[in-house]
């Protein structure tokens, strides 16, 4: 049945405003999966792939499958992790076994989210409760608020994109230090951290199609967007 969102996590719940357009486009968003990107559980990783295959085989029908993936697949600092490698396997399976699909890769998404493993919640909670933490220096992150994600996915649907992998991402990258500095100002609290230097391997996100989607949505992403989005979802 079209007009469905599979997945009850943070992303899935927040995409519910798209149900009407999903029904019109005969599409299903598959946002189910592992919430902890640091997991190494082979059992959980196998289960993630198994459930998706069963859904495609038994429930998808002729509907457009919109699979929520991750922009970390092109980040050479993170794409060797078990979680990201699993996403790569899933993307390859979808592209080979689905005639009608759209893979949407998301960056770090900020919103009202209790998941302690997100990069922003990690920093927020440590600063808020005055806990010491390791701060990576020399790496990049890409941040988008959940409300922008919803609008950009809607625009992707309105453009009738299919059988593609698209990046819903921010044209402006930030460093973890930027996130920490902004939280210090917002919370008016000092962060206690030890800097660990990491050499950022080449990471680029193809934004050609992304810019077209951003223009369609009429979203304006400014250089001060980071402060705005962190403050919004505090």
KETI-55485 format. One record per residue: residue number from 1; residue in one letter; x, y, z of N, C-alpha, C in turn. Coordinates in Angstrom, 1 decimal, decimal comma, m for minus. Example, Ala and Ser with C-alpha at 12.3 -4.5 7.8 and 13.67 -1.06 7.14 Angstrom:
{1 a {13,2 m5,7 7,8} {12,3 m4,5 7,8} {13,2 m3,3 7,8}}
{2 s {12,8 m2,2 7,1} {13,7 m1,1 7,1} {12,9 0,0 7,9}}
END
This chain:
{1 x {0,8 m1,2 0,0} {0,0 0,0 0,0} {0,9 1,3 0,0}}
{2 x {0,7 2,2 m1,0} {1,5 3,4 m1,0} {1,1 4,4 0,1}}
{3 x {2,0 5,4 0,3} {1,7 6,4 1,3} {2,0 5,8 2,7}}
{4 x {3,1 5,1 2,8} {3,6 4,6 4,1} {5,0 4,9 4,4}}
{5 x {5,3 5,0 5,7} {6,6 5,2 6,2} {7,0 4,0 7,1}}
{6 x {8,0 3,2 6,7} {8,4 2,1 7,5} {9,5 2,5 8,4}}
{7 x {9,3 2,4 9,7} {10,3 2,9 10,7} {9,7 3,8 11,7}}
{8 x {9,9 3,5 13,0} {9,3 4,2 14,1} {10,4 5,1 14,8}}
{9 x {11,5 5,2 14,3} {12,6 6,0 14,9} {12,4 7,5 14,7}}
{10 x {13,5 8,2 15,0} {13,5 9,7 14,9} {13,2 10,2 13,5}}
{11 x {13,8 9,6 12,5} {13,6 10,0 11,1} {12,2 9,6 10,6}}
{12 x {11,9 8,4 10,8} {10,6 7,9 10,4} {9,4 8,7 10,9}}
{13 x {9,4 9,0 12,2} {8,3 9,8 12,9} {8,3 11,2 12,3}}
{14 x {9,4 11,8 12,1} {9,4 13,2 11,6} {9,1 13,3 10,1}}
{15 x {9,0 12,2 9,4} {8,7 12,3 8,0} {7,2 12,1 7,7}}
{16 x {6,4 12,0 8,8} {5,0 11,8 8,6} {4,2 12,9 7,9}}
{17 x {4,7 14,1 7,9} {4,0 15,2 7,1} {4,1 14,8 5,5}}
{18 x {4,9 13,9 5,1} {5,0 13,5 3,7} {4,0 12,5 3,3}}
{19 x {3,2 12,0 4,2} {2,3 10,8 3,9} {1,4 11,1 2,7}}
{20 x {0,8 12,3 2,6} {m0,1 12,6 1,5} {0,6 12,6 0,1}}
{21 x {1,8 13,2 0,1} {2,5 13,2 m1,2} {3,0 11,8 m1,5}}
{22 x {3,3 11,0 m0,5} {3,8 9,6 m0,8} {2,6 8,8 m1,4}}
{23 x {1,4 9,1 m0,9} {0,2 8,4 m1,5} {0,0 8,8 m2,9}}
{24 x {0,2 10,1 m3,2} {0,0 10,6 m4,6} {1,0 10,0 m5,5}}
{25 x {2,2 9,9 m5,0} {3,3 9,4 m5,9} {3,5 7,9 m5,8}}
{26 x {2,6 7,2 m5,1} {2,7 5,7 m4,9} {4,0 5,3 m4,5}}
{27 x {4,4 5,9 m3,3} {5,8 5,7 m2,8} {5,7 5,3 m1,3}}
{28 x {6,8 4,6 m0,9} {6,9 4,2 0,4} {8,3 4,6 0,9}}
{29 x {8,4 5,2 2,1} {9,7 5,6 2,6} {10,1 4,5 3,6}}
{30 x {11,3 3,9 3,4} {11,8 2,9 4,3} {12,9 3,5 5,1}}
{31 x {12,6 3,8 6,4} {13,5 4,5 7,3} {13,8 3,6 8,5}}
{32 x {13,5 2,3 8,4} {13,8 1,4 9,5} {15,3 1,0 9,4}}
{33 x {15,8 0,7 10,6} {17,2 0,2 10,6} {17,8 0,5 12,0}}
{34 x {19,1 0,5 12,0} {19,9 0,6 13,2} {20,1 2,1 13,6}}
{35 x {19,8 2,5 14,8} {19,9 3,9 15,2} {21,3 4,2 15,7}}
{36 x {22,0 3,2 16,2} {23,4 3,4 16,7} {24,4 3,2 15,6}}
{37 x {25,0 4,2 15,0} {25,9 4,1 13,9} {27,3 3,5 14,4}}
{38 x {27,5 3,3 15,7} {28,7 2,7 16,2} {28,6 1,2 16,4}}
{39 x {27,4 0,7 16,1} {27,2 m0,7 16,4} {28,2 m1,6 15,6}}
{40 x {28,6 m2,8 16,2} {29,4 m3,8 15,6} {28,7 m5,1 15,6}}
{41 x {27,4 m5,1 16,1} {26,7 m6,4 16,3} {26,3 m7,0 14,9}}
{42 x {27,0 m8,1 14,6} {26,7 m8,8 13,3} {25,2 m9,2 13,3}}
{43 x {24,7 m9,6 14,4} {23,3 m10,0 14,4} {22,4 m8,9 14,0}}
{44 x {22,6 m7,7 14,5} {21,8 m6,5 14,2} {22,0 m6,1 12,7}}
{45 x {23,2 m6,2 12,3} {23,5 m5,8 10,9} {22,8 m6,7 9,9}}
{46 x {22,9 m8,0 10,2} {22,3 m9,0 9,3} {20,8 m8,9 9,3}}
{47 x {20,2 m8,6 10,5} {18,8 m8,4 10,6} {18,3 m7,2 9,8}}
{48 x {19,1 m6,1 9,8} {18,7 m4,9 9,0} {18,6 m5,2 7,5}}
{49 x {19,5 m6,0 7,0} {19,4 m6,4 5,6} {18,3 m7,4 5,3}}
{50 x {18,1 m8,3 6,3} {17,1 m9,4 6,1} {15,7 m8,7 6,0}}
{51 x {15,4 m7,8 6,9} {14,1 m7,2 7,0} {13,8 m6,4 5,7}}
{52 x {14,8 m5,7 5,2} {14,6 m4,9 4,0} {14,3 m5,8 2,8}}
{53 x {15,1 m6,9 2,7} {14,9 m7,8 1,6} {13,5 m8,4 1,7}}
{54 x {13,0 m8,8 2,9} {11,7 m9,3 3,0} {10,6 m8,3 2,7}}
{55 x {10,9 m7,0 3,0} {9,9 m6,0 2,7} {9,8 m5,8 1,2}}
{56 x {10,9 m5,8 0,5} {10,9 m5,6 m1,0} {10,2 m6,8 m1,6}}
{57 x {10,5 m8,0 m1,2} {9,9 m9,2 m1,8} {8,4 m9,3 m1,5}}
{58 x {8,0 m9,0 m0,3} {6,6 m9,4 0,1} {5,6 m8,2 0,2}}
{59 x {6,1 m6,9 0,4} {5,2 m5,8 0,7} {5,3 m4,6 m0,3}}
{60 x {6,4 m4,5 m1,0} {6,6 m3,3 m1,8} {5,7 m3,2 m3,0}}
{61 x {5,5 m4,3 m3,7} {4,7 m4,3 m4,9} {5,3 m3,4 m5,9}}
{62 x {4,5 m2,6 m6,6} {5,0 m1,7 m7,7} {5,3 m0,3 m7,2}}
{63 x {5,3 m0,1 m5,9} {5,4 1,2 m5,4} {6,9 1,7 m5,5}}
{64 x {7,1 3,0 m5,5} {8,4 3,6 m5,4} {9,0 3,4 m4,0}}
{65 x {10,2 2,8 m4,0} {10,9 2,6 m2,7} {11,8 3,7 m2,5}}
{66 x {11,6 4,4 m1,4} {12,6 5,5 m1,0} {13,3 5,0 0,2}}
{67 x {14,6 4,8 0,0} {15,4 4,2 1,1} {16,2 5,3 1,7}}
{68 x {16,2 5,4 3,1} {17,0 6,4 3,8} {18,4 5,9 4,1}}
{69 x {19,4 6,4 3,5} {20,8 6,0 3,7} {21,6 7,1 4,4}}
{70 x {22,9 7,0 4,2} {23,8 8,0 4,9} {24,8 8,6 4,0}}
{71 x {25,1 9,9 4,1} {26,2 10,5 3,4} {27,5 10,1 3,8}}
{72 x {27,6 9,4 4,9} {28,9 8,9 5,4} {29,6 7,9 4,5}}
{73 x {28,8 7,4 3,5} {29,3 6,4 2,5} {30,5 7,0 1,7}}
{74 x {30,5 8,3 1,6} {31,6 8,9 0,8} {32,6 9,5 1,7}}
{75 x {32,5 9,4 3,0} {33,5 9,9 4,0} {34,5 8,8 4,3}}
{76 x {35,7 9,0 3,8} {36,7 7,9 3,9} {37,2 7,8 5,4}}
{77 x {36,8 8,7 6,2} {37,1 8,5 7,7} {36,1 7,6 8,4}}
{78 x {34,9 7,4 7,7} {33,9 6,6 8,4} {33,3 5,5 7,6}}
{79 x {33,6 5,4 6,3} {32,9 4,4 5,5} {33,5 3,0 5,6}}
{80 x {34,4 2,8 6,5} {34,9 1,4 6,8} {34,2 0,8 8,0}}
{81 x {33,4 1,6 8,7} {32,7 1,1 9,9} {31,7 0,1 9,4}}
{82 x {31,3 m0,8 10,4} {30,3 m1,9 10,1} {29,0 m1,3 9,7}}
{83 x {28,6 m0,3 10,4} {27,3 0,4 10,1} {27,2 0,9 8,6}}
{84 x {28,3 1,6 8,2} {28,3 2,3 6,9} {28,5 1,2 5,8}}
{85 x {29,3 0,2 6,1} {29,5 m0,9 5,1} {28,1 m1,6 4,9}}
{86 x {27,3 m1,7 5,9} {26,0 m2,4 5,8} {25,1 m1,5 4,9}}
{87 x {25,2 m0,2 5,1} {24,4 0,7 4,2} {24,8 0,5 2,8}}
{88 x {26,1 0,3 2,5} {26,5 0,2 1,2} {26,0 m1,1 0,6}}
{89 x {26,0 m2,2 1,3} {25,4 m3,5 0,9} {23,9 m3,3 0,5}}
{90 x {23,2 m2,6 1,4} {21,8 m2,4 1,2} {21,5 m1,6 m0,1}}
{91 x {22,3 m0,5 m0,3} {22,1 0,3 m1,5} {22,4 m0,5 m2,7}}
{92 x {23,4 m1,4 m2,7} {23,7 m2,2 m3,9} {22,6 m3,2 m4,2}}
{93 x {22,0 m3,8 m3,1} {20,9 m4,7 m3,2} {19,7 m4,0 m3,9}}
{94 x {19,4 m2,8 m3,4} {18,2 m2,1 m3,9} {18,4 m1,8 m5,4}}
{95 x {19,5 m1,3 m5,7} {19,8 m0,9 m7,1} {19,7 m2,1 m8,1}}
{96 x {20,0 m3,3 m7,6} {20,0 m4,4 m8,4} {18,7 m5,2 m8,4}}
{97 x {17,9 m5,0 m7,4} {16,7 m5,8 m7,2} {15,4 m4,9 m7,2}}
{98 x {15,5 m3,6 m7,4} {14,3 m2,8 m7,4} {14,2 m2,0 m8,7}}
{99 x {13,1 m2,1 m9,4} {13,0 m1,3 m10,7} {12,5 0,1 m10,5}}
{100 x {12,1 0,4 m9,3} {11,5 1,7 m9,0} {11,9 2,2 m7,6}}
{101 x {13,0 2,9 m7,5} {13,6 3,2 m6,2} {14,2 4,6 m6,2}}
{102 x {14,4 5,1 m5,0} {15,2 6,4 m4,8} {15,9 6,2 m3,5}}
{103 x {17,2 6,3 m3,6} {18,0 6,2 m2,3} {18,4 7,6 m1,9}}
{104 x {18,0 8,0 m0,7} {18,3 9,3 m0,2} {19,3 9,2 0,9}}
{105 x {20,5 9,8 0,7} {21,5 9,8 1,7} {21,4 11,1 2,6}}
{106 x {21,4 10,9 3,9} {21,3 12,1 4,8} {22,6 12,3 5,6}}
{107 x {22,9 13,5 6,0} {24,1 13,8 6,8} {23,7 13,6 8,3}}
{108 x {24,3 14,3 9,2} {23,9 14,3 10,6} {22,7 15,2 10,7}}
{109 x {21,6 14,6 11,1} {20,3 15,3 11,2} {20,1 15,7 12,7}}
{110 x {19,7 17,0 12,8} {19,5 17,6 14,2} {18,0 17,7 14,4}}
{111 x {17,5 17,4 15,6} {16,1 17,6 15,9} {15,9 17,1 17,4}}
{112 x {14,7 17,1 17,8} {14,3 16,6 19,2} {14,5 15,1 19,2}}
{113 x {15,7 14,7 19,6} {16,1 13,3 19,4} {16,8 12,8 20,7}}
{114 x {16,3 11,7 21,3} {16,9 11,2 22,5} {18,1 10,3 22,2}}
{115 x {18,4 10,1 21,0} {19,6 9,2 20,6} {20,9 9,9 21,1}}
{116 x {21,5 9,3 22,0} {22,8 9,9 22,6} {24,0 9,7 21,7}}
{117 x {23,8 8,9 20,6} {24,9 8,6 19,7} {25,1 9,6 18,6}}
{118 x {24,1 10,6 18,4} {24,3 11,6 17,4} {25,4 12,5 17,8}}
{119 x {26,1 13,1 16,8} {27,2 14,0 17,1} {26,8 15,2 17,9}}
{120 x {25,7 15,8 17,6} {25,2 17,0 18,3} {24,8 16,7 19,7}}
{121 x {24,1 15,6 19,9} {23,6 15,2 21,2} {24,8 14,8 22,1}}
{122 x {25,8 14,2 21,5} {27,0 13,9 22,3} {27,7 15,1 22,9}}
{123 x {27,8 16,1 22,0} {28,4 17,4 22,5} {27,5 18,1 23,5}}
{124 x {26,2 18,2 23,1} {25,2 18,9 23,9} {25,2 18,3 25,4}}
{125 x {25,1 17,0 25,5} {24,9 16,4 26,8} {26,2 16,5 27,6}}
{126 x {27,4 16,4 27,0} {28,6 16,5 27,7} {28,9 17,9 28,2}}
{127 x {28,5 18,9 27,4} {28,7 20,3 27,8} {27,6 20,7 28,9}}
{128 x {26,4 20,2 28,7} {25,3 20,5 29,6} {25,6 20,0 31,0}}
{129 x {26,2 18,8 31,1} {26,4 18,1 32,4} {27,9 18,2 32,8}}
{130 x {28,7 19,0 32,1} {30,1 19,3 32,5} {30,9 18,1 32,5}}
{131 x {30,7 17,2 31,5} {31,5 16,0 31,4} {32,7 16,2 30,4}}
{132 x {33,8 15,6 30,7} {35,0 15,7 29,8} {34,8 14,8 28,6}}
{133 x {35,2 15,2 27,5} {35,1 14,4 26,3} {36,2 14,6 25,3}}
{134 x {36,4 13,8 24,3} {37,4 13,9 23,3} {36,8 14,7 22,2}}
{135 x {37,5 15,7 21,7} {37,1 16,6 20,6} {38,0 16,3 19,4}}
{136 x {37,4 15,8 18,3} {38,2 15,6 17,1} {38,5 16,9 16,4}}
{137 x {39,7 17,0 16,0} {40,2 18,2 15,3} {40,7 17,7 13,9}}
{138 x {40,2 18,4 12,9} {40,7 18,1 11,5} {39,7 17,3 10,7}}
{139 x {38,5 17,1 11,2} {37,5 16,3 10,4} {36,4 17,3 10,1}}
{140 x {35,5 16,8 9,2} {34,4 17,6 8,8} {33,1 16,9 9,2}}
{141 x {32,0 17,7 9,4} {30,7 17,1 9,6} {29,7 18,0 8,7}}
{142 x {28,6 17,4 8,4} {27,6 18,0 7,6} {26,3 18,0 8,4}}
{143 x {25,7 19,1 8,7} {24,6 19,2 9,6} {23,3 19,8 8,9}}
{144 x {22,2 19,1 9,1} {20,9 19,6 8,6} {19,8 19,4 9,7}}
{145 x {18,9 20,4 9,8} {17,8 20,2 10,8} {16,8 19,3 10,2}}
{146 x {16,0 18,6 11,0} {15,0 17,7 10,5} {13,9 18,4 9,7}}
{147 x {13,6 19,6 10,0} {12,5 20,3 9,2} {13,0 20,6 7,8}}
{148 x {14,3 20,9 7,7} {14,8 21,1 6,3} {14,9 19,8 5,5}}
{149 x {15,2 18,7 6,3} {15,2 17,4 5,6} {13,9 17,0 5,1}}
{150 x {12,8 17,3 5,8} {11,4 17,0 5,4} {11,1 17,8 4,1}}
{151 x {11,4 19,0 4,1} {11,1 19,9 2,9} {11,9 19,4 1,7}}
{152 x {13,2 19,1 1,9} {14,0 18,7 0,8} {13,6 17,3 0,2}}
{153 x {13,2 16,4 1,1} {12,7 15,1 0,6} {11,4 15,4 m0,2}}
{154 x {10,5 16,3 0,3} {9,3 16,6 m0,4} {9,6 17,2 m1,8}}
{155 x {10,6 18,0 m1,9} {11,0 18,6 m3,2} {11,6 17,5 m4,1}}
{156 x {12,3 16,6 m3,6} {12,8 15,4 m4,4} {11,6 14,7 m5,0}}
{157 x {10,6 14,5 m4,2} {9,4 13,7 m4,7} {8,7 14,6 m5,8}}
{158 x {8,6 15,9 m5,6} {8,0 16,7 m6,6} {8,7 16,8 m7,9}}
{159 x {10,0 16,5 m7,8} {10,8 16,5 m9,1} {10,8 15,2 m9,8}}
{160 x {10,0 14,2 m9,2} {9,8 12,9 m9,8} {11,1 12,2 m10,0}}
{161 x {12,0 12,3 m9,1} {13,3 11,6 m9,2} {13,1 10,1 m8,9}}
{162 x {13,8 9,3 m9,7} {13,8 7,8 m9,3} {15,0 7,1 m10,0}}
{163 x {15,2 5,9 m9,4} {16,4 5,1 m9,8} {17,7 5,9 m9,7}}
{164 x {17,8 6,7 m8,7} {19,0 7,5 m8,4} {19,4 7,4 m6,9}}
{165 x {20,6 7,8 m6,7} {21,1 8,0 m5,3} {21,3 9,5 m5,2}}
{166 x {20,6 10,2 m4,2} {20,7 11,6 m4,1} {21,2 12,0 m2,7}}
{167 x {21,9 13,0 m2,6} {22,4 13,5 m1,3} {21,5 14,7 m0,8}}
{168 x {20,9 14,5 0,3} {20,2 15,6 1,0} {21,2 16,2 2,0}}
{169 x {21,9 17,2 1,6} {23,0 17,7 2,5} {23,1 19,2 2,5}}
{170 x {23,9 19,7 3,4} {24,2 21,1 3,5} {25,4 21,5 2,7}}
{171 x {25,3 22,5 1,8} {26,5 22,9 1,1} {27,7 23,4 1,9}}
{172 x {27,4 23,7 3,2} {28,4 24,2 4,1} {28,8 23,1 5,1}}
{173 x {30,1 22,7 5,1} {30,6 21,7 6,1} {31,0 22,5 7,3}}
{174 x {31,0 21,8 8,5} {31,5 22,4 9,7} {32,5 21,4 10,4}}
{175 x {33,2 21,9 11,4} {34,1 21,0 12,1} {33,5 20,8 13,5}}
{176 x {33,8 19,7 14,2} {33,3 19,5 15,5} {33,5 20,6 16,5}}
{177 x {34,6 21,3 16,3} {34,9 22,5 17,1} {33,9 23,6 16,9}}
{178 x {33,4 23,7 15,7} {32,3 24,7 15,5} {31,1 24,4 16,3}}
{179 x {30,7 23,1 16,3} {29,5 22,7 17,1} {29,7 23,0 18,5}}
{180 x {30,9 22,6 19,1} {31,1 22,8 20,5} {31,1 24,3 20,8}}
{181 x {31,8 25,2 20,0} {31,8 26,6 20,3} {30,4 27,2 20,3}}
{182 x {29,6 26,8 19,4} {28,2 27,3 19,3} {27,4 26,8 20,5}}
{183 x {27,6 25,6 20,9} {26,8 25,1 22,1} {27,3 25,9 23,4}}
{184 x {28,6 26,2 23,5} {29,1 26,9 24,6} {28,4 28,3 24,7}}
{185 x {28,2 29,0 23,5} {27,6 30,3 23,5} {26,1 30,1 23,8}}
{186 x {25,5 29,2 23,3} {24,0 29,0 23,5} {23,7 28,6 24,9}}
{187 x {24,5 27,7 25,5} {24,2 27,2 26,8} {24,9 28,1 27,9}}
{188 x {25,8 29,0 27,4} {26,6 29,8 28,3} {27,3 28,9 29,4}}
{189 x {27,9 27,9 28,8} {28,7 26,9 29,7} {30,0 26,6 29,0}}
{190 x {31,0 26,4 29,8} {32,3 26,0 29,2} {32,4 24,5 28,9}}
{191 x {32,9 24,1 27,8} {33,1 22,7 27,5} {34,5 22,2 28,0}}
{192 x {34,5 21,0 28,5} {35,8 20,4 29,0} {36,1 19,2 28,1}}
{193 x {37,2 19,4 27,3} {37,5 18,4 26,3} {39,0 18,3 26,1}}
{194 x {39,4 17,2 25,6} {40,8 17,0 25,2} {40,8 16,8 23,6}}
{195 x {41,6 17,6 23,0} {41,6 17,6 21,5} {42,4 16,4 21,0}}
{196 x {41,8 15,7 20,0} {42,5 14,6 19,3} {42,5 14,9 17,9}}
{197 x {43,7 15,1 17,3} {43,9 15,5 15,9} {43,7 14,2 15,0}}
{198 x {42,9 14,4 14,0} {42,6 13,3 13,1} {42,8 13,9 11,7}}
{199 x {43,5 13,3 10,8} {43,7 13,8 9,5} {42,5 13,4 8,7}}
{200 x {41,8 14,4 8,2} {40,6 14,2 7,4} {41,0 13,6 6,0}}
{201 x {40,6 12,4 5,7} {40,8 11,9 4,4} {39,8 12,6 3,5}}
{202 x {40,0 12,5 2,2} {39,1 13,3 1,2} {37,7 12,9 1,4}}
{203 x {36,8 13,9 1,6} {35,4 13,6 1,7} {34,7 14,7 1,0}}
{204 x {34,0 14,3 0,0} {33,2 15,3 m0,8} {31,8 14,7 m1,0}}
{205 x {30,8 15,5 m1,1} {29,4 15,1 m1,3} {29,0 15,7 m2,6}}
{206 x {28,5 14,9 m3,5} {28,1 15,4 m4,8} {26,8 16,3 m4,6}}
{207 x {26,9 17,6 m4,8} {25,8 18,5 m4,5} {25,1 19,1 m5,7}}
{208 x {25,4 18,5 m6,9} {24,8 19,1 m8,1} {23,3 19,0 m8,1}}
{209 x {22,8 17,8 m7,9} {21,4 17,6 m7,8} {20,8 18,2 m6,5}}
{210 x {21,6 18,1 m5,4} {21,2 18,7 m4,2} {20,8 20,2 m4,3}}
{211 x {21,6 20,9 m5,0} {21,4 22,4 m5,2} {20,1 22,6 m5,9}}
{212 x {19,8 21,7 m6,9} {18,5 21,8 m7,6} {17,3 21,6 m6,6}}
{213 x {17,5 20,6 m5,8} {16,5 20,3 m4,8} {16,3 21,4 m3,8}}
{214 x {17,4 22,0 m3,3} {17,4 23,1 m2,4} {16,7 24,3 m3,0}}
{215 x {16,9 24,6 m4,3} {16,3 25,7 m5,0} {14,8 25,5 m5,1}}
{216 x {14,4 24,2 m5,4} {13,0 23,8 m5,5} {12,3 24,1 m4,2}}
{217 x {12,9 23,8 m3,0} {12,3 23,9 m1,7} {12,3 25,3 m1,2}}
{218 x {13,1 26,2 m1,8} {13,2 27,6 m1,4} {13,8 27,8 0,0}}
{219 x {14,6 26,8 0,4} {15,3 26,8 1,7} {16,6 27,6 1,4}}
{220 x {16,9 28,5 2,4} {18,1 29,3 2,3} {19,1 28,8 3,5}}
{221 x {20,2 28,2 3,1} {21,1 27,7 4,1} {22,3 28,7 4,1}}
{222 x {22,4 29,5 5,2} {23,4 30,5 5,3} {24,6 30,0 6,1}}
{223 x {25,6 30,7 6,2} {26,8 30,3 6,9} {26,6 30,2 8,4}}
{224 x {25,6 31,0 8,9} {25,3 31,0 10,4} {24,2 30,0 10,7}}
{225 x {23,9 29,1 9,7} {22,8 28,1 9,9} {23,1 27,2 11,1}}
{226 x {24,3 26,8 11,3} {24,7 25,9 12,4} {24,1 26,4 13,7}}
{227 x {24,4 27,7 14,0} {23,9 28,3 15,3} {22,4 28,2 15,4}}
{228 x {21,8 28,6 14,3} {20,3 28,6 14,2} {19,7 27,2 14,5}}
{229 x {20,2 26,2 13,9} {19,6 24,9 14,0} {19,9 24,3 15,3}}
{230 x {21,1 24,5 15,9} {21,4 24,0 17,2} {20,5 24,7 18,3}}
{231 x {20,3 25,9 18,1} {19,5 26,7 19,1} {18,0 26,2 19,0}}
{232 x {17,6 26,0 17,7} {16,2 25,6 17,5} {15,8 24,3 18,2}}
{233 x {16,7 23,3 18,2} {16,4 22,0 18,7} {17,1 21,7 20,0}}
{234 x {17,4 22,7 20,8} {18,0 22,6 22,1} {17,2 21,7 23,0}}
END
